[in-house]
């Protein structure tokens, strides 16, 4: 690889914004009707809320779906010598360390992207050779990665693997 090669991709702002929008809309859909029911129980709005109650359940399921599958924040940096990949959940990631790897180009033996079913997440799997000769697979979940970003990363990683062969 030329020494000038450097790519960096991240979705931190986008992942946090989507998480904020989903969380706030779920809270608003649940909290605002409860406040209206308790403060103005005789109004026509409350009658509509009570008769059209099923949409609140749907919003709860949408929120739980995104919490269950996770919205992941990722950062991928590849320069002339090092591959650095970090991934963590936006909401539940504050309670544990992010998944990360920081390896030299010579350690990379294989990689693959695959889609997760029923999810907006993809998984980047890197197979790495250790100094002792063992091969390890490290998986990173990424959310909202564009095809363009995936192609650029694939192109660079293929060049690294070709150089290692």
N, CA and C atoms as an extended XYZ file, in Angstrom:
495
Properties=species:S:1:pos:R:3:atomname:S:1:resname:S:1:resid:I:1 pbc="F F F"
N         0.835       -1.183        0.000 N   UNK     1
C         0.000        0.000        0.000 CA  UNK     1
C         0.877        1.242        0.000 C   UNK     1
N         0.474        2.239       -0.727 N   UNK     2
C         1.226        3.487       -0.666 CA  UNK     2
C         1.160        4.079        0.734 C   UNK     2
N         2.193        4.772        1.114 N   UNK     3
C         2.249        5.347        2.457 CA  UNK     3
C         1.211        6.443        2.672 C   UNK     3
N         0.644        6.982        1.597 N   UNK     4
C        -0.345        8.047        1.727 CA  UNK     4
C        -1.745        7.522        2.030 C   UNK     4
N        -1.951        6.239        1.926 N   UNK     5
C        -3.279        5.676        2.113 CA  UNK     5
C        -3.765        5.913        3.541 C   UNK     5
N        -4.907        6.549        3.624 N   UNK     6
C        -5.521        6.780        4.923 CA  UNK     6
C        -7.013        6.976        4.709 C   UNK     6
N        -7.800        6.122        5.325 N   UNK     7
C        -9.251        6.306        5.282 CA  UNK     7
C        -9.779        6.272        6.712 C   UNK     7
N       -10.806        7.020        6.924 N   UNK     8
C       -11.464        7.068        8.229 CA  UNK     8
C       -12.962        7.169        7.994 C   UNK     8
N       -13.697        6.258        8.616 N   UNK     9
C       -15.155        6.291        8.554 CA  UNK     9
C       -15.701        6.193        9.964 C   UNK     9
N       -16.745        6.961       10.227 N   UNK    10
C       -17.370        6.953       11.541 CA  UNK    10
C       -18.838        7.337       11.392 C   UNK    10
N       -19.657        6.803       12.264 N   UNK    11
C       -21.075        7.172       12.263 CA  UNK    11
C       -21.520        7.654       13.644 C   UNK    11
N       -20.606        8.146       14.440 N   UNK    12
C       -20.934        8.507       15.824 CA  UNK    12
C       -22.055        9.532       15.916 C   UNK    12
N       -21.973       10.596       15.142 N   UNK    13
C       -23.007       11.636       15.205 CA  UNK    13
C       -24.348       11.101       14.725 C   UNK    13
N       -24.324       10.369       13.605 N   UNK    14
C       -25.566        9.831       13.047 CA  UNK    14
C       -26.211        8.821       13.998 C   UNK    14
N       -25.405        7.952       14.591 N   UNK    15
C       -25.945        6.945       15.507 CA  UNK    15
C       -26.545        7.592       16.754 C   UNK    15
N       -25.874        8.595       17.282 N   UNK    16
C       -26.402        9.288       18.467 CA  UNK    16
C       -27.688       10.047       18.133 C   UNK    16
N       -27.734       10.673       16.972 N   UNK    17
C       -28.931       11.414       16.570 CA  UNK    17
C       -30.125       10.474       16.384 C   UNK    17
N       -29.916        9.365       15.695 N   UNK    18
C       -31.003        8.390       15.492 CA  UNK    18
C       -31.469        7.833       16.830 C   UNK    18
N       -30.550        7.515       17.708 N   UNK    19
C       -30.911        7.004       19.034 CA  UNK    19
C       -31.710        8.042       19.815 C   UNK    19
N       -31.285        9.286       19.751 N   UNK    20
C       -32.007       10.365       20.442 CA  UNK    20
C       -33.421       10.525       19.877 C   UNK    20
N       -33.545       10.498       18.551 N   UNK    21
C       -34.867       10.636       17.933 CA  UNK    21
C       -35.795        9.484       18.302 C   UNK    21
N       -35.294        8.263       18.236 N   UNK    22
C       -36.125        7.099       18.564 CA  UNK    22
C       -36.511        7.120       20.037 C   UNK    22
N       -35.550        7.393       20.901 N   UNK    23
C       -35.837        7.419       22.342 CA  UNK    23
C       -36.823        8.519       22.708 C   UNK    23
N       -36.598        9.721       22.177 N   UNK    24
C       -37.492       10.824       22.531 CA  UNK    24
C       -38.889       10.630       21.959 C   UNK    24
N       -38.990       10.070       20.759 N   UNK    25
C       -40.325        9.840       20.208 CA  UNK    25
C       -41.067        8.759       20.985 C   UNK    25
N       -40.377        7.713       21.417 N   UNK    26
C       -41.036        6.681       22.228 CA  UNK    26
C       -41.495        7.240       23.572 C   UNK    26
N       -40.652        8.047       24.184 N   UNK    27
C       -41.031        8.656       25.462 CA  UNK    27
C       -42.205        9.608       25.261 C   UNK    27
N       -42.160       10.417       24.211 N   UNK    28
C       -43.247       11.367       23.965 CA  UNK    28
C       -44.559       10.656       23.667 C   UNK    28
N       -44.490        9.579       22.920 N   UNK    29
C       -45.704        8.846       22.564 CA  UNK    29
C       -46.336        8.200       23.801 C   UNK    29
N       -45.532        7.884       24.777 N   UNK    30
C       -46.061        7.277       26.001 CA  UNK    30
C       -46.389        8.340       27.043 C   UNK    30
N       -45.495        9.297       27.239 N   UNK    31
C       -45.633       10.258       28.324 CA  UNK    31
C       -46.700       11.326       28.076 C   UNK    31
N       -46.754       11.882       26.894 N   UNK    32
C       -47.719       12.953       26.608 CA  UNK    32
C       -49.165       12.474       26.763 C   UNK    32
N       -49.545       11.316       26.202 N   UNK    33
C       -50.921       10.861       26.448 CA  UNK    33
C       -51.232       10.598       27.920 C   UNK    33
N       -50.257       10.083       28.668 N   UNK    34
C       -50.500        9.858       30.094 CA  UNK    34
C       -50.724       11.178       30.834 C   UNK    34
N       -49.967       12.202       30.468 N   UNK    35
C       -50.166       13.515       31.083 CA  UNK    35
C       -51.533       14.097       30.715 C   UNK    35
N       -51.911       13.962       29.448 N   UNK    36
C       -53.224       14.466       29.033 CA  UNK    36
C       -54.356       13.735       29.741 C   UNK    36
N       -54.222       12.428       29.892 N   UNK    37
C       -55.260       11.642       30.574 CA  UNK    37
C       -55.386       12.071       32.031 C   UNK    37
N       -54.278       12.362       32.682 N   UNK    38
C       -54.353       12.712       34.101 CA  UNK    38
C       -54.770       14.168       34.338 C   UNK    38
N       -54.440       15.094       33.401 N   UNK    39
C       -54.756       16.501       33.642 CA  UNK    39
C       -56.050       16.981       32.993 C   UNK    39
N       -56.414       16.433       31.853 N   UNK    40
C       -57.685       16.836       31.224 CA  UNK    40
C       -58.451       15.582       30.767 C   UNK    40
N       -58.930       14.809       31.735 N   UNK    41
C       -59.555       13.522       31.411 CA  UNK    41
C       -60.883       13.630       30.652 C   UNK    41
N       -61.542       14.765       30.671 N   UNK    42
C       -62.848       14.892       30.024 CA  UNK    42
C       -62.761       15.430       28.595 C   UNK    42
N       -61.576       15.663       28.068 N   UNK    43
C       -61.459       16.280       26.749 CA  UNK    43
C       -61.631       15.264       25.624 C   UNK    43
N       -61.874       15.788       24.444 N   UNK    44
C       -62.012       14.940       23.261 CA  UNK    44
C       -60.702       14.283       22.868 C   UNK    44
N       -59.595       14.955       23.156 N   UNK    45
C       -58.275       14.378       22.848 CA  UNK    45
C       -58.065       13.096       23.637 C   UNK    45
N       -58.452       13.099       24.895 N   UNK    46
C       -58.292       11.922       25.736 CA  UNK    46
C       -59.175       10.786       25.223 C   UNK    46
N       -60.389       11.110       24.738 N   UNK    47
C       -61.254       10.075       24.166 CA  UNK    47
C       -60.582        9.409       22.961 C   UNK    47
N       -59.958       10.220       22.121 N   UNK    48
C       -59.247        9.673       20.953 CA  UNK    48
C       -58.066        8.815       21.405 C   UNK    48
N       -57.329        9.293       22.395 N   UNK    49
C       -56.177        8.546       22.899 CA  UNK    49
C       -56.619        7.195       23.454 C   UNK    49
N       -57.705        7.192       24.206 N   UNK    50
C       -58.166        5.942       24.814 CA  UNK    50
C       -58.749        4.974       23.789 C   UNK    50
N       -59.379        5.487       22.724 N   UNK    51
C       -59.938        4.577       21.719 CA  UNK    51
C       -58.882        4.104       20.736 C   UNK    51
N       -57.855        4.892       20.497 N   UNK    52
C       -56.775        4.521       19.565 CA  UNK    52
C       -55.519        4.151       20.354 C   UNK    52
N       -55.651        3.247       21.276 N   UNK    53
C       -54.573        2.914       22.201 CA  UNK    53
C       -53.506        2.008       21.577 C   UNK    53
N       -53.845        1.276       20.538 N   UNK    54
C       -52.936        0.275       19.966 CA  UNK    54
C       -51.648        0.881       19.395 C   UNK    54
N       -51.671        2.124       18.927 N   UNK    55
C       -50.474        2.740       18.342 CA  UNK    55
C       -49.388        2.966       19.376 C   UNK    55
N       -49.779        3.098       20.629 N   UNK    56
C       -48.781        3.246       21.692 CA  UNK    56
C       -48.009        1.955       21.888 C   UNK    56
N       -48.695        0.837       21.772 N   UNK    57
C       -48.005       -0.447       21.880 CA  UNK    57
C       -47.017       -0.621       20.732 C   UNK    57
N       -47.413       -0.203       19.555 N   UNK    58
C       -46.517       -0.312       18.400 CA  UNK    58
C       -45.250        0.509       18.621 C   UNK    58
N       -45.384        1.701       19.179 N   UNK    59
C       -44.197        2.527       19.412 CA  UNK    59
C       -43.286        1.895       20.464 C   UNK    59
N       -43.867        1.264       21.459 N   UNK    60
C       -43.057        0.580       22.469 CA  UNK    60
C       -42.286       -0.570       21.825 C   UNK    60
N       -42.947       -1.323       20.929 N   UNK    61
C       -42.266       -2.425       20.264 CA  UNK    61
C       -41.148       -1.927       19.345 C   UNK    61
N       -41.357       -0.805       18.686 N   UNK    62
C       -40.298       -0.229       17.840 CA  UNK    62
C       -39.108        0.168       18.708 C   UNK    62
N       -39.359        0.816       19.818 N   UNK    63
C       -38.280        1.194       20.725 CA  UNK    63
C       -37.538       -0.017       21.274 C   UNK    63
N       -38.278       -1.038       21.688 N   UNK    64
C       -37.642       -2.257       22.192 CA  UNK    64
C       -36.848       -2.978       21.103 C   UNK    64
N       -37.342       -2.932       19.874 N   UNK    65
C       -36.616       -3.538       18.754 CA  UNK    65
C       -35.243       -2.884       18.580 C   UNK    65
N       -35.207       -1.551       18.604 N   UNK    66
C       -33.932       -0.871       18.438 CA  UNK    66
C       -33.013       -1.062       19.637 C   UNK    66
N       -33.571       -1.210       20.814 N   UNK    67
C       -32.739       -1.507       21.975 CA  UNK    67
C       -32.197       -2.928       21.868 C   UNK    67
N       -33.029       -3.862       21.429 N   UNK    68
C       -32.621       -5.266       21.327 CA  UNK    68
C       -31.559       -5.470       20.240 C   UNK    68
N       -31.811       -4.967       19.019 N   UNK    69
C       -30.842       -5.159       17.940 CA  UNK    69
C       -29.657       -4.228       18.094 C   UNK    69
N       -29.874       -3.090       18.685 N   UNK    70
C       -28.793       -2.156       18.951 CA  UNK    70
C       -28.509       -1.225       17.796 C   UNK    70
N       -28.195       -0.019       18.134 N   UNK    71
C       -27.653        0.942       17.183 CA  UNK    71
C       -26.202        1.109       17.591 C   UNK    71
N       -25.313        0.769       16.670 N   UNK    72
C       -23.888        0.746       16.966 CA  UNK    72
C       -23.188        1.969       16.403 C   UNK    72
N       -22.303        2.499       17.183 N   UNK    73
C       -21.433        3.577       16.761 CA  UNK    73
C       -20.096        2.939       16.400 C   UNK    73
N       -19.569        3.275       15.235 N   UNK    74
C       -18.309        2.663       14.824 CA  UNK    74
C       -17.330        3.713       14.334 C   UNK    74
N       -16.070        3.329       14.347 N   UNK    75
C       -15.007        4.149       13.785 CA  UNK    75
C       -13.989        3.191       13.170 C   UNK    75
N       -13.730        3.381       11.894 N   UNK    76
C       -12.771        2.548       11.172 CA  UNK    76
C       -11.694        3.467       10.608 C   UNK    76
N       -10.458        3.213       11.017 N   UNK    77
C        -9.317        3.986       10.519 CA  UNK    77
C        -8.312        3.005        9.937 C   UNK    77
N        -7.910        3.268        8.714 N   UNK    78
C        -6.864        2.466        8.087 CA  UNK    78
C        -5.840        3.441        7.519 C   UNK    78
N        -4.612        3.306        7.967 N   UNK    79
C        -3.552        4.141        7.407 CA  UNK    79
C        -2.498        3.229        6.772 C   UNK    79
N        -1.337        3.750        6.531 N   UNK    80
C        -0.308        2.998        5.817 CA  UNK    80
C         0.235        1.815        6.612 C   UNK    80
N         0.016        1.780        7.929 N   UNK    81
C         0.603        0.728        8.744 CA  UNK    81
C        -0.388       -0.005        9.646 C   UNK    81
N        -1.463        0.665       10.032 N   UNK    82
C        -2.327        0.151       11.090 CA  UNK    82
C        -3.790        0.122       10.652 C   UNK    82
N        -4.502       -0.891       11.131 N   UNK    83
C        -5.956       -0.990       10.976 CA  UNK    83
C        -6.543       -0.850       12.377 C   UNK    83
N        -7.398        0.140       12.556 N   UNK    84
C        -8.006        0.425       13.854 CA  UNK    84
C        -9.516        0.434       13.669 C   UNK    84
N       -10.213       -0.503       14.333 N   UNK    85
C       -11.665       -0.606       14.234 CA  UNK    85
C       -12.236       -0.602       15.643 C   UNK    85
N       -13.254        0.232       15.860 N   UNK    86
C       -13.943        0.320       17.156 CA  UNK    86
C       -15.440        0.324       16.915 C   UNK    86
N       -16.152       -0.387       17.781 N   UNK    87
C       -17.605       -0.459       17.661 CA  UNK    87
C       -18.206       -0.628       19.053 C   UNK    87
N       -19.289        0.103       19.313 N   UNK    88
C       -19.995       -0.052       20.586 CA  UNK    88
C       -21.446        0.363       20.405 C   UNK    88
N       -22.284       -0.160       21.260 N   UNK    89
C       -23.687        0.243       21.253 CA  UNK    89
C       -23.813        1.657       21.788 C   UNK    89
N       -24.750        2.392       21.226 N   UNK    90
C       -24.915        3.775       21.666 CA  UNK    90
C       -25.551        3.816       23.051 C   UNK    90
N       -26.625        3.069       23.258 N   UNK    91
C       -27.327        3.129       24.547 CA  UNK    91
C       -26.647        2.239       25.589 C   UNK    91
N       -26.535        0.965       25.313 N   UNK    92
C       -26.009        0.036       26.299 CA  UNK    92
C       -24.483        0.006       26.332 C   UNK    92
N       -23.828        0.691       25.407 N   UNK    93
C       -22.377        0.695       25.347 CA  UNK    93
C       -21.711        1.465       26.466 C   UNK    93
N       -22.469        2.275       27.168 N   UNK    94
C       -21.871        3.031       28.268 CA  UNK    94
C       -21.537        2.133       29.460 C   UNK    94
N       -22.089        0.925       29.482 N   UNK    95
C       -21.864        0.018       30.596 CA  UNK    95
C       -20.727       -0.964       30.357 C   UNK    95
N       -20.178       -1.004       29.140 N   UNK    96
C       -19.086       -1.943       28.878 CA  UNK    96
C       -18.099       -1.340       27.887 C   UNK    96
N       -16.954       -1.956       27.797 N   UNK    97
C       -15.903       -1.502       26.897 CA  UNK    97
C       -16.327       -1.724       25.443 C   UNK    97
N       -15.933       -0.842       24.548 N   UNK    98
C       -16.254       -1.059       23.135 CA  UNK    98
C       -15.423       -2.201       22.562 C   UNK    98
N       -15.953       -2.835       21.502 N   UNK    99
C       -15.165       -3.812       20.771 CA  UNK    99
C       -14.148       -3.034       19.960 C   UNK    99
N       -12.906       -3.448       20.030 N   UNK   100
C       -11.911       -2.732       19.241 CA  UNK   100
C       -10.762       -3.670       18.872 C   UNK   100
N       -10.052       -3.257       17.849 N   UNK   101
C        -8.847       -3.953       17.424 CA  UNK   101
C        -7.932       -2.910       16.796 C   UNK   101
N        -6.678       -3.050       17.066 N   UNK   102
C        -5.663       -2.145       16.535 CA  UNK   102
C        -4.502       -3.038       16.113 C   UNK   102
N        -4.428       -3.350       14.824 N   UNK   103
C        -3.448       -4.329       14.341 CA  UNK   103
C        -2.628       -3.751       13.192 C   UNK   103
N        -1.485       -4.356       12.979 N   UNK   104
C        -0.686       -3.985       11.818 CA  UNK   104
C        -1.254       -4.690       10.585 C   UNK   104
N        -0.904       -4.208        9.426 N   UNK   105
C        -1.413       -4.787        8.179 CA  UNK   105
C        -1.023       -6.247        8.031 C   UNK   105
N         0.158       -6.621        8.500 N   UNK   106
C         0.650       -7.985        8.334 CA  UNK   106
C        -0.195       -9.006        9.090 C   UNK   106
N        -0.918       -8.580       10.085 N   UNK   107
C        -1.717       -9.501       10.897 CA  UNK   107
C        -3.052       -9.860       10.244 C   UNK   107
N        -3.526       -9.078        9.294 N   UNK   108
C        -4.815       -9.334        8.660 CA  UNK   108
C        -4.694      -10.475        7.657 C   UNK   108
N        -5.533      -11.503        7.805 N   UNK   109
C        -5.507      -12.609        6.850 CA  UNK   109
C        -6.767      -12.672        5.996 C   UNK   109
N        -7.920      -12.337        6.553 N   UNK   110
C        -9.185      -12.343        5.813 CA  UNK   110
C       -10.123      -11.308        6.422 C   UNK   110
N       -11.152      -10.978        5.658 N   UNK   111
C       -12.212      -10.121        6.181 CA  UNK   111
C       -13.481      -10.426        5.402 C   UNK   111
N       -14.596      -10.065        5.974 N   UNK   112
C       -15.871      -10.187        5.271 CA  UNK   112
C       -16.898       -9.267        5.909 C   UNK   112
N       -17.803       -8.777        5.084 N   UNK   113
C       -18.970       -8.034        5.549 CA  UNK   113
C       -20.184       -8.937        5.372 C   UNK   113
N       -21.057       -8.987        6.337 N   UNK   114
C       -22.329       -9.668        6.119 CA  UNK   114
C       -23.449       -8.928        6.830 C   UNK   114
N       -24.625       -9.001        6.224 N   UNK   115
C       -25.797       -8.309        6.744 CA  UNK   115
C       -26.448       -9.133        7.837 C   UNK   115
N       -26.998       -8.449        8.801 N   UNK   116
C       -27.782       -9.097        9.852 CA  UNK   116
C       -29.238       -9.082        9.399 C   UNK   116
N       -29.896      -10.203        9.537 N   UNK   117
C       -31.296      -10.269        9.115 CA  UNK   117
C       -32.174       -9.469       10.079 C   UNK   117
N       -33.180       -8.828        9.524 N   UNK   118
C       -34.150       -8.027       10.273 CA  UNK   118
C       -33.476       -6.941       11.108 C   UNK   118
N       -32.440       -6.337       10.567 N   UNK   119
C       -31.709       -5.331       11.310 CA  UNK   119
C       -31.082       -4.327       10.344 C   UNK   119
N       -30.787       -3.153       10.844 N   UNK   120
C       -30.082       -2.149       10.045 CA  UNK   120
C       -28.578       -2.252       10.273 C   UNK   120
N       -28.143       -3.343       10.892 N   UNK   121
C       -26.736       -3.547       11.199 CA  UNK   121
C       -26.078       -4.478       10.192 C   UNK   121
N       -24.796       -4.254        9.996 N   UNK   122
C       -23.929       -5.162        9.262 CA  UNK   122
C       -22.840       -5.595       10.223 C   UNK   122
N       -22.168       -6.676        9.872 N   UNK   123
C       -21.055       -7.129       10.687 CA  UNK   123
C       -19.804       -7.187        9.832 C   UNK   123
N       -18.743       -6.607       10.327 N   UNK   124
C       -17.435       -6.698        9.711 CA  UNK   124
C       -16.653       -7.722       10.512 C   UNK   124
N       -16.235       -8.791        9.840 N   UNK   125
C       -15.453       -9.819       10.514 CA  UNK   125
C       -14.030       -9.775        9.964 C   UNK   125
N       -13.074       -9.625       10.873 N   UNK   126
C       -11.667       -9.629       10.515 CA  UNK   126
C       -11.034      -10.885       11.084 C   UNK   126
N       -10.316      -11.622       10.232 N   UNK   127
C        -9.544      -12.768       10.706 CA  UNK   127
C        -8.096      -12.331       10.797 C   UNK   127
N        -7.537      -12.541       11.961 N   UNK   128
C        -6.225      -12.000       12.295 CA  UNK   128
C        -5.281      -13.139       12.665 C   UNK   128
N        -4.042      -13.060       12.174 N   UNK   129
C        -2.984      -13.996       12.564 CA  UNK   129
C        -2.206      -13.381       13.721 C   UNK   129
N        -2.061      -14.143       14.791 N   UNK   130
C        -1.279      -13.659       15.919 CA  UNK   130
C         0.193      -13.997       15.706 C   UNK   130
N         1.029      -13.507       16.588 N   UNK   131
C         2.461      -13.793       16.509 CA  UNK   131
C         2.753      -15.279       16.673 C   UNK   131
N         1.901      -15.963       17.434 N   UNK   132
C         2.104      -17.400       17.657 CA  UNK   132
C         1.548      -18.248       16.518 C   UNK   132
N         0.931      -17.626       15.520 N   UNK   133
C         0.405      -18.366       14.372 CA  UNK   133
C        -1.069      -18.704       14.476 C   UNK   133
N        -1.698      -18.406       15.595 N   UNK   134
C        -3.128      -18.673       15.752 CA  UNK   134
C        -3.912      -17.690       14.898 C   UNK   134
N        -5.074      -18.149       14.423 N   UNK   135
C        -5.980      -17.258       13.702 CA  UNK   135
C        -7.187      -16.975       14.590 C   UNK   135
N        -7.479      -15.697       14.751 N   UNK   136
C        -8.622      -15.267       15.545 CA  UNK   136
C        -9.580      -14.499       14.658 C   UNK   136
N       -10.867      -14.629       14.957 N   UNK   137
C       -11.887      -13.864       14.236 CA  UNK   137
C       -12.464      -12.827       15.195 C   UNK   137
N       -12.495      -11.602       14.741 N   UNK   138
C       -13.049      -10.508       15.541 CA  UNK   138
C       -14.196       -9.892       14.749 C   UNK   138
N       -15.370       -9.771       15.373 N   UNK   139
C       -16.563       -9.248       14.707 CA  UNK   139
C       -16.924       -7.875       15.270 C   UNK   139
N       -17.299       -6.991       14.350 N   UNK   140
C       -17.698       -5.637       14.715 CA  UNK   140
C       -19.037       -5.332       14.068 C   UNK   140
N       -20.012       -4.980       14.882 N   UNK   141
C       -21.300       -4.564       14.350 CA  UNK   141
C       -21.221       -3.097       13.971 C   UNK   141
N       -21.753       -2.785       12.804 N   UNK   142
C       -21.787       -1.411       12.319 CA  UNK   142
C       -23.205       -1.098       11.863 C   UNK   142
N       -23.674        0.091       12.169 N   UNK   143
C       -25.031        0.510       11.830 CA  UNK   143
C       -24.963        1.630       10.804 C   UNK   143
N       -25.851        1.557        9.821 N   UNK   144
C       -25.982        2.593        8.796 CA  UNK   144
C       -24.708        2.813        7.987 C   UNK   144
N       -23.995        1.743        7.679 N   UNK   145
C       -22.823        1.870        6.816 CA  UNK   145
C       -23.311        1.886        5.374 C   UNK   145
N       -22.885        2.875        4.623 N   UNK   146
C       -23.326        2.990        3.238 CA  UNK   146
C       -22.571        2.003        2.355 C   UNK   146
N       -23.141        1.716        1.209 N   UNK   147
C       -22.485        0.836        0.239 CA  UNK   147
C       -21.161        1.443       -0.224 C   UNK   147
N       -21.140        2.755       -0.367 N   UNK   148
C       -19.932        3.449       -0.800 CA  UNK   148
C       -18.798        3.247        0.218 C   UNK   148
N       -19.105        3.425        1.500 N   UNK   149
C       -18.110        3.202        2.540 CA  UNK   149
C       -17.646        1.751        2.545 C   UNK   149
N       -18.597        0.829        2.423 N   UNK   150
C       -18.257       -0.596        2.417 CA  UNK   150
C       -17.330       -0.932        1.251 C   UNK   150
N       -17.606       -0.377        0.074 N   UNK   151
C       -16.754       -0.631       -1.092 CA  UNK   151
C       -15.346       -0.088       -0.893 C   UNK   151
N       -15.223        1.121       -0.343 N   UNK   152
C       -13.896        1.701       -0.111 CA  UNK   152
C       -13.101        0.878        0.899 C   UNK   152
N       -13.751        0.473        1.969 N   UNK   153
C       -13.077       -0.341        2.981 CA  UNK   153
C       -12.672       -1.683        2.384 C   UNK   153
N       -13.578       -2.284        1.623 N   UNK   154
C       -13.282       -3.566        0.982 CA  UNK   154
C       -12.082       -3.445        0.052 C   UNK   154
N       -12.056       -2.403       -0.737 N   UNK   155
C       -10.955       -2.194       -1.679 CA  UNK   155
C        -9.616       -2.081       -0.952 C   UNK   155
N        -9.575       -1.298        0.111 N   UNK   156
C        -8.335       -1.114        0.859 CA  UNK   156
C        -7.917       -2.410        1.556 C   UNK   156
N        -8.865       -3.104        2.176 N   UNK   157
C        -8.524       -4.345        2.865 CA  UNK   157
C        -8.083       -5.429        1.893 C   UNK   157
N        -8.683       -5.478        0.700 N   UNK   158
C        -8.230       -6.433       -0.322 CA  UNK   158
C        -6.801       -6.152       -0.751 C   UNK   158
N        -6.438       -4.878       -0.872 N   UNK   159
C        -5.059       -4.522       -1.219 CA  UNK   159
C        -4.090       -4.970       -0.118 C   UNK   159
N        -4.501       -4.807        1.120 N   UNK   160
C        -3.652       -5.217        2.244 CA  UNK   160
C        -3.443       -6.727        2.220 C   UNK   160
N        -4.509       -7.482        2.006 N   UNK   161
C        -4.407       -8.943        1.966 CA  UNK   161
C        -3.558       -9.396        0.785 C   UNK   161
N        -3.738       -8.750       -0.369 N   UNK   162
C        -2.930       -9.103       -1.547 CA  UNK   162
C        -1.445       -8.842       -1.270 C   UNK   162
N        -1.153       -7.756       -0.593 N   UNK   163
C         0.228       -7.430       -0.256 CA  UNK   163
C         0.803       -8.459        0.731 C   UNK   163
N        -0.032       -8.947        1.650 N   UNK   164
C         0.425       -9.922        2.631 CA  UNK   164
C         0.671      -11.307        2.043 C   UNK   164
N         0.042      -11.611        0.926 N   UNK   165
C         0.169      -12.949        0.326 CA  UNK   165
C         1.498      -13.160       -0.357 C   UNK   165
